[in-house]
Amino acid sequence: MDNCIFCKIVRGELPSKKAYEDEEVLAFHDIRPIAPVHLLLIPKAHVDSLAHCDGTHQAILGRMLLLAPRLAREHGLDGGFRTMINTGRDGGQEVFHLHLHVFGGGERIPKI
């Protein structure tokens, strides 16, 4: 997607503070963190949201979910962390490229 901000980050057109990258997934620090550690994990291939996933996305979703605890540990979240996927406008999604939030590390984590 030409105008997708996360696709631009994947293509290197916009800067990010990378936390992880492989051939299918990119993880970077959120520019508007809600906790001391706040990472975003995205598939490099554009998918609008979790609602747009099907069986062909099973492997990438599993890869992202398994990567989340590893990155949390690497960023000092040994005592726990939260994951969140906002889906659709009514679900709080602001950037329409599937992304998994991983955050924690203090009292600033909003309670749900």
DAZI-V152725 format. One line per field, one symbol per residue. burial: 1 if it has 16 or more other C-alpha atoms within 10 Angstrom, else 0. A space follows every 50 residues. Layout:
burial=???
//
This chain:
burial=00000110110000000000000011111100101011111111101111 00000000011001000110110010100011101111000010111111 111110001000
//
